[in-house]
Amino acid sequence: MRVALTLCALILFGPAPASAWGYQGHRVVGSIADQLLVNTDAARQVQTILNDGDPHGKLTLRLVGPWPDCVKGVDIPFDLGDAWTRELMTAARAVPASEGGIEDWPANWAGDSVQTARQAFAGLHFQRTDPPPKVKWNVSFEDHTAYLLMAGLTKRRQLAKGGAHLAEILRAIWP
């Protein structure tokens, strides 16, 4: 069971087409999870696994988050760098506990992602180009500045959720 849960955590933490943050975003998510796990058994277990049993090893979720990353995808807001901020930690701590058993969490989180995508696309208009060159769709904005502001806020919320969910999985594996 622990192997399955660990694999689930790695799959959710690793890059995926629907959540391709690039190396910086994955470092932010890992950094948030590191902070949410401080002084827990889950933190000690992660430390042991990442550092081959060396209790003084330097590897953290923040540092290993980008390893499987293909370094492409959605850019995170430039002011975040590649680690947690007070703003993100406040948002991560406000993420409610996932409902149901751990086996239900991925489906619940996917549903939340679909709702977030709906909000992210609000105010965008897509038009197919004719004839279709390399780019097959033109996108126009009702208000480009408002869209950019919303995109930045959405990215911050999603990064906080990612870190909170990673910490939640690891706490479920090692309570």
FILUM-669033 format. One record per residue (C-alpha): residue number from 0; x, y, z. Coordinates in steps of 0.1 Angstrom, whole numbers, plus 5000, padded with zeros to 4 digits. Last residue first. Layout:
N
(pt NUM,(X,Y,Z))
...
END
This chain:
175
(pt 174,(5010,5100,5096))
(pt 173,(5035,5087,5070))
(pt 172,(5016,5079,5039))
(pt 171,(4987,5102,5047))
(pt 170,(5012,5129,5057))
(pt 169,(5029,5125,5023))
(pt 168,(4997,5128,5005))
(pt 167,(4987,5160,5024))
(pt 166,(5021,5176,5019))
(pt 165,(5017,5170,4981))
(pt 164,(4982,5184,4983))
(pt 163,(4993,5216,5001))
(pt 162,(5022,5222,4977))
(pt 161,(4999,5218,4947))
(pt 160,(4972,5239,4962))
(pt 159,(4997,5267,4968))
(pt 158,(5009,5265,4933))
(pt 157,(4973,5265,4920))
(pt 156,(4964,5296,4940))
(pt 155,(4995,5314,4927))
(pt 154,(4989,5304,4891))
(pt 153,(4953,5316,4894))
(pt 152,(4964,5350,4908))
(pt 151,(4988,5355,4879))
(pt 150,(4963,5344,4853))
(pt 149,(4937,5368,4868))
(pt 148,(4961,5397,4865))
(pt 147,(4970,5388,4830))
(pt 146,(4933,5385,4820))
(pt 145,(4925,5418,4836))
(pt 144,(4953,5434,4815))
(pt 143,(4941,5417,4783))
(pt 142,(4904,5428,4787))
(pt 141,(4879,5411,4764))
(pt 140,(4908,5390,4751))
(pt 139,(4915,5375,4717))
(pt 138,(4929,5341,4709))
(pt 137,(4936,5330,4673))
(pt 136,(4936,5292,4667))
(pt 135,(4953,5269,4642))
(pt 134,(4989,5280,4647))
(pt 133,(5010,5262,4621))
(pt 132,(4987,5274,4593))
(pt 131,(4950,5266,4593))
(pt 130,(4933,5280,4563))
(pt 129,(4914,5296,4579))
(pt 128,(4923,5303,4615))
(pt 127,(4900,5290,4642))
(pt 126,(4887,5316,4665))
(pt 125,(4890,5315,4703))
(pt 124,(4876,5342,4726))
(pt 123,(4889,5347,4761))
(pt 122,(4869,5364,4788))
(pt 121,(4867,5334,4811))
(pt 120,(4894,5308,4801))
(pt 119,(4910,5308,4836))
(pt 118,(4877,5304,4853))
(pt 117,(4869,5273,4833))
(pt 116,(4904,5261,4839))
(pt 115,(4898,5264,4876))
(pt 114,(4867,5243,4874))
(pt 113,(4885,5217,4855))
(pt 112,(4913,5217,4881))
(pt 111,(4888,5213,4909))
(pt 110,(4875,5182,4891))
(pt 109,(4910,5169,4887))
(pt 108,(4916,5174,4925))
(pt 107,(4885,5154,4933))
(pt 106,(4895,5126,4910))
(pt 105,(4931,5126,4924))
(pt 104,(4917,5126,4960))
(pt 103,(4894,5096,4958))
(pt 102,(4921,5069,4966))
(pt 101,(4932,5090,4995))
(pt 100,(4898,5085,5011))
(pt 99,(4870,5110,5010))
(pt 98,(4874,5148,5011))
(pt 97,(4907,5166,5008))
(pt 96,(4916,5189,5036))
(pt 95,(4908,5225,5029))
(pt 94,(4935,5247,5014))
(pt 93,(4940,5276,5038))
(pt 92,(4974,5265,5049))
(pt 91,(4985,5266,5012))
(pt 90,(4972,5302,5008))
(pt 89,(4991,5314,5039))
(pt 88,(5021,5295,5027))
(pt 87,(5018,5311,4992))
(pt 86,(5017,5346,5006))
(pt 85,(5045,5339,5031))
(pt 84,(5066,5328,5001))
(pt 83,(5077,5294,4990))
(pt 82,(5106,5288,4967))
(pt 81,(5116,5291,4930))
(pt 80,(5115,5328,4923))
(pt 79,(5080,5341,4931))
(pt 78,(5084,5375,4915))
(pt 77,(5084,5361,4880))
(pt 76,(5049,5347,4882))
(pt 75,(5052,5310,4871))
(pt 74,(5058,5302,4835))
(pt 73,(5035,5274,4821))
(pt 72,(5052,5246,4803))
(pt 71,(5087,5235,4796))
(pt 70,(5115,5223,4818))
(pt 69,(5112,5186,4811))
(pt 68,(5108,5179,4848))
(pt 67,(5118,5147,4864))
(pt 66,(5143,5164,4886))
(pt 65,(5124,5196,4892))
(pt 64,(5109,5186,4926))
(pt 63,(5142,5173,4939))
(pt 62,(5155,5206,4954))
(pt 61,(5122,5218,4969))
(pt 60,(5113,5183,4981))
(pt 59,(5146,5184,5001))
(pt 58,(5181,5170,4996))
(pt 57,(5207,5182,5021))
(pt 56,(5215,5149,5039))
(pt 55,(5220,5151,5077))
(pt 54,(5197,5121,5085))
(pt 53,(5215,5101,5058))
(pt 52,(5191,5072,5050))
(pt 51,(5196,5075,5012))
(pt 50,(5191,5113,5013))
(pt 49,(5157,5114,4995))
(pt 48,(5142,5084,5012))
(pt 47,(5154,5094,5047))
(pt 46,(5144,5130,5043))
(pt 45,(5110,5120,5030))
(pt 44,(5105,5097,5060))
(pt 43,(5115,5124,5084))
(pt 42,(5092,5149,5068))
(pt 41,(5063,5124,5069))
(pt 40,(5070,5118,5106))
(pt 39,(5063,5155,5111))
(pt 38,(5085,5183,5124))
(pt 37,(5081,5205,5092))
(pt 36,(5057,5189,5067))
(pt 35,(5039,5221,5057))
(pt 34,(5072,5238,5050))
(pt 33,(5086,5210,5028))
(pt 32,(5053,5209,5010))
(pt 31,(5055,5246,5002))
(pt 30,(5091,5241,4989))
(pt 29,(5081,5212,4968))
(pt 28,(5054,5232,4951))
(pt 27,(5078,5262,4946))
(pt 26,(5105,5239,4932))
(pt 25,(5079,5224,4908))
(pt 24,(5070,5259,4897))
(pt 23,(5106,5268,4891))
(pt 22,(5114,5236,4871))
(pt 21,(5085,5240,4846))
(pt 20,(5049,5244,4856))
(pt 19,(5034,5217,4834))
(pt 18,(5001,5210,4851))
(pt 17,(4978,5196,4825))
(pt 16,(5006,5180,4805))
(pt 15,(5020,5163,4835))
(pt 14,(5052,5169,4854))
(pt 13,(5059,5150,4886))
(pt 12,(5042,5158,4919))
(pt 11,(5011,5138,4911))
(pt 10,(5030,5109,4897))
(pt 9,(5054,5109,4926))
(pt 8,(5026,5111,4952))
(pt 7,(5008,5082,4935))
(pt 6,(5040,5061,4934))
(pt 5,(5044,5068,4971))
(pt 4,(5008,5058,4977))
(pt 3,(5012,5026,4957))
(pt 2,(5045,5017,4975))
(pt 1,(5028,5024,5009))
(pt 0,(5000,5000,5000))
END
